[in-house]
Amino acid sequence: MIYQGRAWKFGDDIDTDAIIPARYLNTSDPKELARHCMEDADPEFMDKMQSGDIIVAHKNFGCGSSREHAAIAIKAAGISCVIAGSFARIFYRNAFNTGLPILESDEVAAGVKSGDQLQINSADGSIENLTTGKIFQAKPIPSFMQELIDDGGLMAHVRKKQLQG
C-alpha cells in the first residue's frame, strides 16, 4: 500500500491523552473522536490537517492509557499513517486492531520536518521525503498485519474470514 501526505511532527512521549483527551471519552463514535484528535498536543491540528496526512513522532508514541480510542481518533481524522521512533506496545496493537498503519523509524523521526511531503510504501518499508528527496527505510508491515489494515481492522478481518468459511 502506498500512502502519501504532509507530515505533522510531534516529539517524544505523545500519550493517549494528547491524542484524544479523556474528557471526550464519553463516546466511541469515530467521527466525534476525530474532531478532537491531537487536541492537547496541537489545539489547531484538526483545522490544519488534510485527509491523507501523516503523523511523525519520536519515541514512545501512544504511551499512557490502553484505550483504543486513540488509534480510532487518528484513523477517523483521516491520518493515513503514523511513523514514530517507537510505539507504546498497547498502542501498537490497538493501531493494527483498528486498521491504522504504523511504521517504526528513528531516522524518519529525526529527518523529517512538519510540512514535508512523504510517500510511504508499507510493503517494503520505504519512506521518501518528497520535499528533500531523502529516502528512509523502516521495517515493512508484515503481510498478515497489512491484511488486517486492508480489511479495516481485526473485527472486520475476522468477519471476512468467517464469511469465507
Phi, psi and chi 1 to 4 in degrees:
 res  aa     phi    psi   chi1   chi2   chi3   chi4
   1 MET       -  137.7 -179.8   71.3   90.2      -
   2 ILE  -106.0  130.5  -56.0  -66.9      -      -
   3 TYR  -119.7  139.2  -53.5  102.3      -      -
   4 GLN  -141.3  134.8 -174.0  170.2  -33.5      -
   5 GLY   179.7 -178.7      -      -      -      -
   6 ARG   -85.2  139.7 -173.5  172.2   36.9  159.9
   7 ALA   -82.6  140.4      -      -      -      -
   8 TRP  -120.4  113.2  -68.1   94.3      -      -
   9 LYS   -94.8  134.8 -173.6   86.1  177.7  -82.6
  10 PHE  -132.1  166.5  -64.8   93.2      -      -
  11 GLY   -92.7 -149.5      -      -      -      -
  12 ASP   -80.1  156.7  -72.0  -26.8      -      -
  13 ASP    55.4   43.1  -57.4  -43.4      -      -
  14 ILE   -73.6  107.6  -61.9  -64.1      -      -
  15 ASP   -89.7  171.7   64.5   25.2      -      -
  16 THR   -65.0  -25.1   51.4      -      -      -
  17 ASP   -70.3  -32.2  -82.2  -28.6      -      -
  18 ALA   -72.8  -33.0      -      -      -      -
  19 ILE   -73.7  -50.1  -63.1  168.4      -      -
  20 ILE  -142.8  103.6 -177.6   67.8      -      -
  21 PRO   -56.7  142.5  -25.3   34.9      -      -
  22 ALA   -57.5  -26.1      -      -      -      -
  23 ARG   -65.9  -11.9   61.2 -172.5  173.5  -84.7
  24 TYR  -104.7    9.2  -58.9  116.5      -      -
  25 LEU   -86.7   20.1  -62.8 -178.6      -      -
  26 ASN   -85.1    8.5   54.7   -0.2      -      -
  27 THR  -141.5  156.1 -177.6      -      -      -
  28 SER  -115.5    9.4  -67.7      -      -      -
  29 ASP   -67.8  115.2  177.4   13.2      -      -
  30 PRO   -55.2  -38.7  -25.6   34.8      -      -
  31 LYS   -65.5  -40.3  -71.3 -178.5 -177.6  176.3
  32 GLU   -68.5  -41.2 -176.7   61.8   23.5      -
  33 LEU   -62.8  -40.6  -65.9  171.4      -      -
  34 ALA   -61.2  -33.7      -      -      -      -
  35 ARG   -58.7  -24.3  -70.1 -176.2   48.8 -138.9
  36 HIS  -114.7   13.4  -55.3  -73.5      -      -
  37 CYS   -59.1  129.1 -177.3      -      -      -
  38 MET    63.2   16.1  -56.0  -56.5  -72.5      -
  39 GLU   -58.0  -38.9 -173.2  173.6  -69.2      -
  40 ASP   -84.0  -11.5  -78.6   -0.5      -      -
  41 ALA   -91.8  -36.3      -      -      -      -
  42 ASP  -152.9   99.2  178.3   -8.6      -      -
  43 PRO   -57.2  -21.3  -23.2   32.2      -      -
  44 GLU  -102.0    7.4  -61.5  173.0   -2.1      -
  45 PHE   -53.0  -50.2  178.0   74.8      -      -
  46 MET   -68.1  -24.5  -74.6  -54.1  -63.2      -
  47 ASP   -77.0  -26.6  -65.3  -29.7      -      -
  48 LYS   -97.1  -32.1  -62.2 -176.8  -69.1 -172.9
  49 MET   -75.9  159.6   64.0   83.7   56.8      -
  50 GLN  -124.4  151.8  -62.6  174.6   -9.0      -
  51 SER   -54.7  133.7 -176.5      -      -      -
  52 GLY    98.4  -12.9      -      -      -      -
  53 ASP   -63.6  167.7  -77.3   -8.4      -      -
  54 ILE  -127.4  132.9  -63.0  159.7      -      -
  55 ILE   -90.7  131.4  -70.5  176.0      -      -
  56 VAL  -121.9  130.0  176.5      -      -      -
  57 ALA  -140.6  167.9      -      -      -      -
  58 HIS   -85.9 -135.5  -72.5  -85.5      -      -
  59 LYS   -81.8  151.3  -64.5 -173.0 -176.4  -57.4
  60 ASN    66.1   38.4 -156.6   25.9      -      -
  61 PHE   -66.3  134.4 -173.0   87.3      -      -
  62 GLY    85.6   17.6      -      -      -      -
  63 CYS   -70.3  167.9   58.7      -      -      -
  64 GLY   105.6 -134.1      -      -      -      -
  65 SER   -64.4  154.3  166.0      -      -      -
  66 SER   -86.0    8.4   62.2      -      -      -
  67 ARG   -61.3  136.0   64.6 -179.3   77.0  124.9
  68 GLU   -71.3  -18.0  -77.7 -172.0  -27.3      -
  69 HIS   -54.3  -31.7  -62.7   73.1      -      -
  70 ALA   -64.3  -49.5      -      -      -      -
  71 ALA   -66.7  -38.4      -      -      -      -
  72 ILE   -61.7  -44.3  -68.7  168.3      -      -
  73 ALA   -61.3  -43.6      -      -      -      -
  74 ILE   -64.0  -47.3  -68.3  170.9      -      -
  75 LYS   -63.5  -46.4 -176.9  178.2  175.6 -172.0
  76 ALA   -66.7  -25.7      -      -      -      -
  77 ALA   -70.3  -18.0      -      -      -      -
  78 GLY   103.1    6.1      -      -      -      -
  79 ILE   -66.0  128.9  -66.2  -64.1      -      -
  80 SER   -83.3  -26.1   64.2      -      -      -
  81 CYS  -164.7  150.6 -174.3      -      -      -
  82 VAL  -119.6  130.0  178.9      -      -      -
  83 ILE  -117.7  130.2  -56.0  167.7      -      -
  84 ALA  -143.3  159.0      -      -      -      -
  85 GLY   -60.4  -38.4      -      -      -      -
  86 SER  -160.1  161.3   64.0      -      -      -
  87 PHE  -122.2  146.7  -67.5   92.7      -      -
  88 ALA   -61.8  139.1      -      -      -      -
  89 ARG   -56.7  -43.3  -67.3  -64.7   98.2 -169.9
  90 ILE   -68.5  -36.0 -168.5   68.4      -      -
  91 PHE   -65.6  -40.8 -179.1   86.2      -      -
  92 TYR   -54.8  -49.0 -174.7   89.3      -      -
  93 ARG   -68.2  -43.1 -171.5   65.3 -139.0  177.9
  94 ASN   -61.4  -35.2  -75.5  -20.0      -      -
  95 ALA   -61.2  -49.3      -      -      -      -
  96 PHE   -68.0  -38.0  -75.1  102.7      -      -
  97 ASN   -62.5  -28.9  -74.8  -10.8      -      -
  98 THR   -99.1   -0.5   57.9      -      -      -
  99 GLY    84.0   24.2      -      -      -      -
 100 LEU   -97.2  116.9  174.3   67.1      -      -
 101 PRO   -69.0  135.1  -10.0   20.5      -      -
 102 ILE  -138.7  147.0   59.6  173.4      -      -
 103 LEU  -134.7  146.0  -67.1  167.9      -      -
 104 GLU  -103.6  128.9  -73.2 -175.4  -30.4      -
 105 SER  -163.0  115.2  171.3      -      -      -
 106 ASP   -66.9  -36.2  -76.8  -31.2      -      -
 107 GLU   -63.7  -42.5  -66.9  176.1  -19.8      -
 108 VAL   -65.5  -44.1  172.2      -      -      -
 109 ALA   -58.3  -36.9      -      -      -      -
 110 ALA   -84.5  -25.2      -      -      -      -
 111 GLY  -107.7   10.8      -      -      -      -
 112 VAL  -124.7  142.4  168.8      -      -      -
 113 LYS  -110.8  156.2  -63.3  177.0 -173.3  164.6
 114 SER   -57.2  135.1  -82.2      -      -      -
 115 GLY    97.1  -17.1      -      -      -      -
 116 ASP   -64.2  144.3  -73.2   -5.3      -      -
 117 GLN   -88.7  128.2  -71.3  -71.7  -36.4      -
 118 LEU  -118.8  147.9  -56.5 -179.6      -      -
 119 GLN  -127.9  125.7 -178.3  171.3  -52.3      -
 120 ILE  -118.8  132.1  -59.0  161.3      -      -
 121 ASN  -109.5  104.0 -178.3  -26.5      -      -
 122 SER   -70.5  -21.5   62.8      -      -      -
 123 ALA   -69.9  -39.1      -      -      -      -
 124 ASP  -111.1   -2.7   67.4    9.1      -      -
 125 GLY    79.0    8.8      -      -      -      -
 126 SER   -79.4  141.2   64.5      -      -      -
 127 ILE  -131.7  115.4  -58.9  164.0      -      -
 128 GLU  -105.5  127.4 -177.8  174.7    1.0      -
 129 ASN   -84.3  102.3 -174.7  -28.5      -      -
 130 LEU   -68.4  -20.3  -60.3  173.4      -      -
 131 THR   -75.5  -41.0  -57.6      -      -      -
 132 THR  -105.6  -15.9   65.5      -      -      -
 133 GLY    84.6   -2.1      -      -      -      -
 134 LYS   -76.5  140.3 -170.7  163.1 -176.6  170.2
 135 ILE  -114.1  133.4  -62.9  174.4      -      -
 136 PHE  -116.1  161.7  -56.8   93.9      -      -
 137 GLN  -127.2  123.1 -175.0   63.2   47.9      -
 138 ALA  -112.8  166.6      -      -      -      -
 139 LYS   -66.0  130.9  -71.3 -177.9 -173.3  173.4
 140 PRO   -66.0  155.1   12.8  -16.3      -      -
 141 ILE   -72.3  124.0  -64.8  174.3      -      -
 142 PRO   -56.0  147.4  -21.1   30.8      -      -
 143 SER   -57.8  -38.0   59.8      -      -      -
 144 PHE   -70.0  -28.4   68.1   96.4      -      -
 145 MET   -78.1  -35.4  -60.7  -65.2  -94.5      -
 146 GLN   -63.5  -33.8 -175.3   63.9   54.1      -
 147 GLU   -63.2  -39.3 -166.5  174.7  -17.3      -
 148 LEU   -60.2  -44.9  -72.5  179.0      -      -
 149 ILE   -64.1  -47.5  -67.0  167.1      -      -
 150 ASP   -60.6  -32.6  -66.2  -16.0      -      -
 151 ASP   -82.6   -8.5  -70.2  -13.8      -      -
 152 GLY    96.5   14.3      -      -      -      -
 153 GLY   118.9  176.1      -      -      -      -
 154 LEU   -62.1  -47.3  179.6   60.7      -      -
 155 MET   -63.1  -44.4  -63.8  -54.8  -70.9      -
 156 ALA   -64.7  -35.4      -      -      -      -
 157 HIS   -65.6  -44.3  176.3   73.4      -      -
 158 VAL   -64.2  -43.8  169.0      -      -      -
 159 ARG   -59.0  -43.2  -81.2 -168.2  -66.9  -85.6
 160 LYS   -60.6  -45.1  177.2 -178.0  168.1 -174.3
 161 LYS   -65.8  -37.3  -68.2  -64.9 -176.7 -175.7
 162 GLN   -66.1  -38.7  -73.0  175.6  -26.2      -
 163 LEU   -68.0  -29.0  -69.6  173.6      -      -
 164 GLN   -78.9  -12.7  -68.4  174.4  -16.9      -
 165 GLY    81.2      -      -      -      -      -
